[in-house]
């Protein structure tokens, strides 16, 4: 009996293992993509609900009071607790108002774009990937490759959108390269994530006199991001005489760990430059 | 309550907590693999088919909340739980240190498989930083959580399931 039970478990284990490998191999193809969409349809509303309920976690909390020993103390504590709840709600409303005002200011500064505000409802469960999930999707007009901003600058790019949610790849992820320009010197380089919250500027010619405090904006080269969006500030420069290029550490003004509201530019069309960059084939003699 | 019902209630909750709540806590570096700890604890405490189903369902939920290759977290989670399940509860019960050692090995294997898949799929990662800033804290944190999760899982497993009688 026990042997039969083990064999059944063994068979189920191998079957599910094969299914896991198959799902991974299929990747984004119709079958696996459909499953992911179906699961997302069920779980995203729950995630939106949880994100709303846990907003107060993002606020600084006051220290706890000593344990009540008298009834009156208990009543007062209950009252304090109720008032603290009220304060937290008001503080949350105030924070939201400030954030929205900042986003509005940003939108007014770049009136040529159409924006869609979205709330961050989750983060990638993998600690290796720098993605956030937002509560807007295809039904709101979101499409992959749309640039995402916050009040303090560039956040990232939409990589995937379901009906009601979207995944945003942050500029701190090493897989996303942003072409930038150093505002003071008008020289260009490439910015790439180098870990959570960290950015590294590469491919800046050695002759350029980079300095801490230099501001970076998107250059628009490559056609993936609109030009002149604020990206970050250089904090330190790494220059070696034997190198062709120099590097610099860059600090974004955005606190990616506490990102709450973002703006998505919905009318920017990324340009596909690949056909123009193809190597020309010499004509046969 | 059957293990299946327990899983239906617990696993989506773990996925939601891991995706939406834990990243907001004051210490962003301390992000335990909550789903891994729960599902692995269940497989250590109860070597039955429901543990495998939990691992499969939990992995699918994690992949839904991840932008990585679909199936990568599922594969990593399932392989670890499959190994724990096949080794069997009698061995894990033999010494109180064994489940903890199993957790250390399991967490390391989980991250190794996941990183391996990302590497195969061509994802750009800072591997040295990943090992030092993610894997090592995760091993420590998940093993610490297992100190709570495993006894709880054992207690629940004993309460909801009658012992199997061999003939």
HADDOCK unambig.tbl for C-alpha pairs under 7 A between the chains (distance, minus, plus):
assign (segid A and resid 1 and name CA) (segid B and resid 166 and name CA) 6.08 0.50 0.50
assign (segid A and resid 1 and name CA) (segid B and resid 167 and name CA) 6.27 0.50 0.50
assign (segid A and resid 2 and name CA) (segid B and resid 166 and name CA) 5.87 0.50 0.50
assign (segid A and resid 9 and name CA) (segid B and resid 48 and name CA) 6.81 0.50 0.50
assign (segid A and resid 9 and name CA) (segid B and resid 49 and name CA) 5.45 0.50 0.50
assign (segid A and resid 13 and name CA) (segid B and resid 52 and name CA) 6.55 0.50 0.50
assign (segid A and resid 13 and name CA) (segid B and resid 82 and name CA) 6.58 0.50 0.50
assign (segid A and resid 20 and name CA) (segid B and resid 71 and name CA) 6.11 0.50 0.50
assign (segid A and resid 20 and name CA) (segid B and resid 74 and name CA) 6.41 0.50 0.50
assign (segid A and resid 20 and name CA) (segid B and resid 75 and name CA) 5.50 0.50 0.50
assign (segid A and resid 21 and name CA) (segid B and resid 75 and name CA) 6.65 0.50 0.50
assign (segid A and resid 23 and name CA) (segid B and resid 71 and name CA) 5.52 0.50 0.50
assign (segid A and resid 24 and name CA) (segid B and resid 69 and name CA) 6.90 0.50 0.50
assign (segid A and resid 24 and name CA) (segid B and resid 70 and name CA) 5.75 0.50 0.50
assign (segid A and resid 24 and name CA) (segid B and resid 71 and name CA) 4.35 0.50 0.50
assign (segid A and resid 24 and name CA) (segid B and resid 72 and name CA) 6.15 0.50 0.50
assign (segid A and resid 27 and name CA) (segid B and resid 69 and name CA) 6.37 0.50 0.50
assign (segid A and resid 27 and name CA) (segid B and resid 70 and name CA) 5.61 0.50 0.50
assign (segid A and resid 36 and name CA) (segid B and resid 64 and name CA) 5.71 0.50 0.50
assign (segid A and resid 39 and name CA) (segid B and resid 64 and name CA) 6.51 0.50 0.50
assign (segid A and resid 40 and name CA) (segid B and resid 64 and name CA) 5.96 0.50 0.50
assign (segid A and resid 47 and name CA) (segid B and resid 16 and name CA) 6.06 0.50 0.50
assign (segid A and resid 47 and name CA) (segid B and resid 20 and name CA) 6.84 0.50 0.50
assign (segid A and resid 50 and name CA) (segid B and resid 20 and name CA) 6.92 0.50 0.50
assign (segid A and resid 51 and name CA) (segid B and resid 20 and name CA) 5.94 0.50 0.50
assign (segid A and resid 54 and name CA) (segid B and resid 21 and name CA) 6.73 0.50 0.50
assign (segid A and resid 57 and name CA) (segid B and resid 24 and name CA) 6.55 0.50 0.50
assign (segid A and resid 57 and name CA) (segid B and resid 25 and name CA) 6.78 0.50 0.50
assign (segid A and resid 58 and name CA) (segid B and resid 24 and name CA) 6.11 0.50 0.50
assign (segid A and resid 121 and name CA) (segid B and resid 20 and name CA) 6.41 0.50 0.50
assign (segid A and resid 122 and name CA) (segid B and resid 19 and name CA) 5.34 0.50 0.50
assign (segid A and resid 122 and name CA) (segid B and resid 20 and name CA) 4.44 0.50 0.50
assign (segid A and resid 123 and name CA) (segid B and resid 19 and name CA) 5.39 0.50 0.50
assign (segid A and resid 123 and name CA) (segid B and resid 20 and name CA) 6.36 0.50 0.50
assign (segid A and resid 123 and name CA) (segid B and resid 23 and name CA) 6.98 0.50 0.50
assign (segid A and resid 124 and name CA) (segid B and resid 19 and name CA) 6.28 0.50 0.50
assign (segid A and resid 124 and name CA) (segid B and resid 65 and name CA) 6.01 0.50 0.50
assign (segid A and resid 124 and name CA) (segid B and resid 66 and name CA) 4.81 0.50 0.50
assign (segid A and resid 124 and name CA) (segid B and resid 67 and name CA) 6.64 0.50 0.50
assign (segid A and resid 125 and name CA) (segid B and resid 18 and name CA) 6.18 0.50 0.50
assign (segid A and resid 125 and name CA) (segid B and resid 19 and name CA) 5.23 0.50 0.50
assign (segid A and resid 125 and name CA) (segid B and resid 62 and name CA) 6.55 0.50 0.50
assign (segid A and resid 125 and name CA) (segid B and resid 65 and name CA) 6.22 0.50 0.50
assign (segid A and resid 125 and name CA) (segid B and resid 66 and name CA) 5.67 0.50 0.50
assign (segid A and resid 126 and name CA) (segid B and resid 66 and name CA) 6.52 0.50 0.50
assign (segid A and resid 127 and name CA) (segid B and resid 134 and name CA) 6.87 0.50 0.50
assign (segid A and resid 128 and name CA) (segid B and resid 130 and name CA) 6.85 0.50 0.50
assign (segid A and resid 131 and name CA) (segid B and resid 67 and name CA) 6.87 0.50 0.50
assign (segid A and resid 167 and name CA) (segid B and resid 67 and name CA) 6.87 0.50 0.50
assign (segid A and resid 174 and name CA) (segid B and resid 124 and name CA) 5.53 0.50 0.50
assign (segid A and resid 174 and name CA) (segid B and resid 125 and name CA) 5.97 0.50 0.50
assign (segid A and resid 175 and name CA) (segid B and resid 123 and name CA) 6.58 0.50 0.50
assign (segid A and resid 175 and name CA) (segid B and resid 124 and name CA) 4.93 0.50 0.50
assign (segid A and resid 194 and name CA) (segid B and resid 126 and name CA) 6.77 0.50 0.50
